[in-house]
C-alpha cells in the first residue's frame, strides 16, 4: 500500500467524533504503554490530552535522551535562488510577488559557504524557489561541488525531483532531503496552489519516497502549520513519517514543525496554532516515533526554542538568513519569510551548553 492509499483511508475520518469519545483514563492508559499505535498518537493530539502535557513531556524527554543522548545538531540554510513559477498563496517567493529575483553565481555560493563555515557549522540545507529553468539540477550539482569543500552534510529543500535526479544529487554529495507537503488536505492543497507545477499534490506527496528509493540518508517532512486545522495535519504528518520509517528502515526519518511566519504578500493563517498546540504536537510525535528526528527552526522565537530543547528536539537552525546571498552581500533583501530567532551560532552554543546539552556540528562522516 502506498502512503497515498493509506492517507485516503483517513480522508473522510470523523476526527471530532473520535476525539469526543476520549477520556482522561484513555490518555493515562496510552501513557503507560511502551509502544503506541496510530490511534494512540491521535488521542495524544486531542483536547483530552491537554491536561497531561507534563507527564507527556517527562516521557518524551526520557525517550529522546535514550535514543539521541543530550546533544543538539546545528545547521543553517543557504538560499541559492528565489526564482519561482508557482502561485502558492502563502509564500513570499510566489511568482506574482514583486521582489528582486536572484540566483547566486558559483563564486557567490563560495562566499556564502566560507562565511557559514567560519562559524564552525558543518551541516547546511540549500534552498531555491521552484523553477527548473532557473535552478536546474545541473546548477544544483555545480553548487554541491562547491559546498562539499566546506561542509560534511548537505541537505536540499527544493522542488520535487524524479528518482534518478535524486540519485544524481546523492552521488554528488547530497545526503538529506527536506520537503514539506504544506497541507495534507488534498482539496485545500489545490486552493492554496492555484497555478504552477506544485499544484500536483500526488507528485509532491510521493517525492520523499522517490528520494528513499534513490538512496538518501535522511528525509525530513512537515506540514506548514496554520494552513489547516492542526490536529489532522499533524496526525497525517506523523503517519507519513511512520510509513517511511517502516518501509525504508535504513533512512533517518525526521519532521519539522514550521508555523506560518509573516512574509511578502501578507497571507493570514487559516488556523492559529498556539505555543501550547505546538508543544502538544512535539510531545505526541516523540511518543509515537521515539527514534525520529525533530527539527525546530528560527521561525520560532528564541525563548520558546530554548524551552523546547529538552522536550524532544534533536536539531536546530542557527545564524539563519532567508534572503538569497544575504550573508555575503550585506544588503537588505526580502527573504522567503521573517526570521524570529536571529541568534548567531555562538549564542546558540552558549544556550545549549547552559541547558546541559552538547552542540553538535558534525554527526557523521561519509567514507
N, C-alpha and C positions, 0 to 999 in steps of 0.2 A: 504494500500500500504506500503510495506517495504521500508526502506531507499534505499536498492539496486535498487528496481524498480524505485524509484524517481531519483536516480543517473543515471540510464540508459536513462532517458528522455533527459539528457544533454550530453550523451556520444558523439553524433555527432553534438552538438550545435555549430553554427558558431560564436564563440566569436568575431573574428575580424570584421565580418560584423555588429554585434550588436554595437560594440564599434565605428565603423566608422560612424554610424548614429547619435551618441550623440552630442549635442551641449552644450554650456555653459548655455543656457536657460533651458535645461533639468535638469542640475545639480542644478541650482538655485531653480527650481520648487520642486525637491526632498528635498532639504534642508529646504524648507518651510513647509513640511508635518510633521504632528505629528507622523505618523507611516509610515514606508516604507516597501515595499514588496521585494521579492527576486530579481526582476529585477532592482528595485531602488538600492538595495545593490550592484548588479553587476555594475551598472552605476557608483557608487561611487568608485569602484575599477579601473575604466578606466583612460586612459590618460587625457580625457576631464575633469576629476575631480581634476587633479593635481593642477591647479591654485586656487582651493577652499579649500586647506588644512587648512588655518587659520579659516574660518567660520566653517568648519567641526570640528576642534579642540575645538573651543569655545562651540559648541553644545554638543560634546562628554563629555567635562568637566562638563557641567551643568547636563547632564543626569546621569553621574557617581556619582556626589555629591548627586543628588536627590535620587538615589536608594541605594547607599552604604555609603554615608557620606564621611568625609575626613579621611579615615582610610586605612591602608595598612597591610594586613595579611602577616606575615613572616613564612617561613618554610625552611627546609633543607632536602636534600636527604641523605639516608644511604644505601650504596651498600652492600648487603649481600653476593653476589656471582657473578662471572664473567664467569662461565661455560656456553657455548652456543653451540647449534648444528646447527645453521643457517649459511648461507653464504652471508648475506647481504653485498653488495659490499661497502657500505658507513660507516660501523660500526667498531670501534676498537676492539670490543669483538668477531667478527665473527670467526667461528670455525677454519679456517686455518691461523689465525694470531698467531704469536709466542709471547706469553706472559705468565707470571706466572698465572696459574689458581688457584683460591682460593674460599673457602666457609667458612664463619665465623661460629665458634662454638657458642653455646649459651652463654658461658661466654664472648666470644669476642663481641657478639652482645650487651651484657650488658655493656661492657666497652665503646663501641661506644655511646650507649644510654646515659650513665652517663656524658660523655664529652659534648654531644649535650645539654642535659638537664641543665647542669651548665650554659649555655649561656642564659637560660630563654625561649628558644623555646619550644613550646608545640605541634607543627604540624610537622610531618615528613612524607616523602614518601620513601618507601622501594623499592629497585630495585634489580633485578637479571638478569643475562643472561638468554636466553630462553633455559633452559634444565630441562625438567620434571624429569629426572633421578637424577640430582644433586641438584635441588631445588624443590622437590615435594611439593604439597600442605601441606602435614603433617609437613614438615620443616617450611614452612611459618607460619603455625598455632602455632608452638612452638615459633617462633621468635616474633609473635604478643603477645603471653603471656608475654614475657619479656618486650617488648616495651611499652605495655599499662600501666606498672607500672610508666613510665616516661612521657608519652605523652597523650594529650587529643584527638588528631586526628591522625590516622594512615592511610595513603593512600598507594596504591600499584601501581607499574609500572612494570608489569611482563608479561609473556606470556599469551595469551588469555585462558580463562577458560570456562568450562561448567557452566550453570546456577546454578546447585546445589553446585558446588565448590565455586562460588562467595558467595552463601548463607552461606556456612560453614565459610568462612573468615569474612563475615559481622557479623555473630553470635559471632565470636571470638573477634571482636573489630575493624575490618577494616570498615572505613566509606566512603572512596573515592577511585576512580579509575582514573588513567591517562593511556591512551593508544593512541598512535599515529598511524594513518593509514599509515604514512610515505608519500605515494603518493596516490591520488585518481584515478590516471591514471592507469587503470587495466592492460593494455598491458605493460606499463613501469614498473609497480609493479613486473610483472613476470621476467623482465630483471634484476631488481635490487635484486631479491631474487631467485637466480638460484637453490638453494637446501635448504632443511630443511622444517620443518612444517610451518614456517612463509610464505612459498610460497603460502599458501592457502589464497587468497585475501578475499574471502567472509567470511570465518570463523573469520578473524580479523575484518573485517568491522562490523560484527554483534555482536562483543564482548561487546561494550558499552550497547547495548540494552539488552543483557542477564544479565548484571550487574544491569540494571534498574529494570528488572523483578524480580531479586533476592532481591531487596530492598536497593540498595546502596543509600547513602545520596547525593553523589556528583560524577559527571563524568566530566573529563577534556579531550578534544580532541585536535588533532593537525595534521598538515601536516609538514613534515620536509622540510623547505623552502630551495630551491636550487636544489632539485631533479628534478623538472619540472617547467614549466612556472608558475610564482607565481599567476597570476590573476585567471586562472581556479582553481588552487589548493585552494586558499583562499576562492573563491566563494563556492566550494563544501564543504569545512570545515564548513563554515557558514550555509549551507543548512543542514549538518549533525547535527550541534548543534541545529538548529531551529526545526528539526524533533524530536529530543529527548525532547526538551522543550515542544513541542506541545503534544506529546503522553505520557510524564511522567512529568506532572507539579509539582509533589512532589519532583522531583530530581533537585538539583542545577547543572545547566549545565555551563561549562566554556571551554575556549580554551587556549592553549598555542601558542606562535608564535616562535618556535625554528628555528634558522638558522643553517645550517651546520657549524661545527667547526672543526679545524684540529684534526686529530686522527691517531692512528697507522694504516698504510695502505695507507694514503695519497690520498683518493678519492677526485677528483676535482668536485665541483658543476657543474651540467649541466647548470644552470642558476644563474646569480648573482642577489641577492636580496639586493638592496641598503637600507641605513637607511631611505631614503625618501619613498621607496616602503613599508617598514615595518610600518612606521608611517601611511601611507595611509590605509593599511590593518587594523591596530588597530582602526583607527577612523571610517572607514566604518562599521566594525563589531559592534562597540559600538552603532552607529546609528541604525543598523539593529536589534540588540538584547540588549536593554538597561539594562536588568536585569541579563545578563550573566556575569560570572567572566572572567577576562583576566589575564593571568599569564606571567610574563617576568622573565626568569631565568638568571643565571650567565653566560650563553652563550654570553650575550651581555656585552659590556664594561661598566665600571662604569659611565662615563659621559653621555653616551647615555641612560642608565637606569634612571639616575636622571632626564633627560629631558622628559622621557616618563611617569613619575609618575603621572603627572597632566592630562594626556590625556585620561585616561580611564582604566588604570591598577588597579587591585584590589589585586594582590598577587605577592610577590617577594621572591625569594630564597636568603639566606644569609649564609655565612660560609660554602659554598659548597665544597664537595670533591667527585670526581667521581671514586676513587680507592677503592677497597674492603678493609675495615678496615683501611683506610688511616689515620684516626684521631688518633686511639689508638696506631697503630704500630710505627708511627713517621718515617717510611721508605719511600723512594722514590718508587713509584709504578706507573704503567701505568694505567691511567683511561680510561673511555669509550671515552672521548673527552677532549680537553683542555678547562679549565675554563678561561673566560675573566675577569670577575669581582671577584677578590679574597678578597673582604672586608669581615670582620667578622661581627657578629651581632651588636656589639656596634657601629661600624662605620655606619652600615645601619640605626640603630635607630637615630643617630645624623642627618644623611642626611634627613630622613623622617620628624623629628621634625622641621628641618630648613626650610622645604618646607611648613610648616603649617599643616602637617598631623600627625595622631596618629598611631604609630606602634602597631599592634595587635598580641598578642602571642596565644590567645585562643578566638575563636569567637563563641563557642557553648559548651554545656555540655550535655552529654548523660545520661539520667536518667534510 
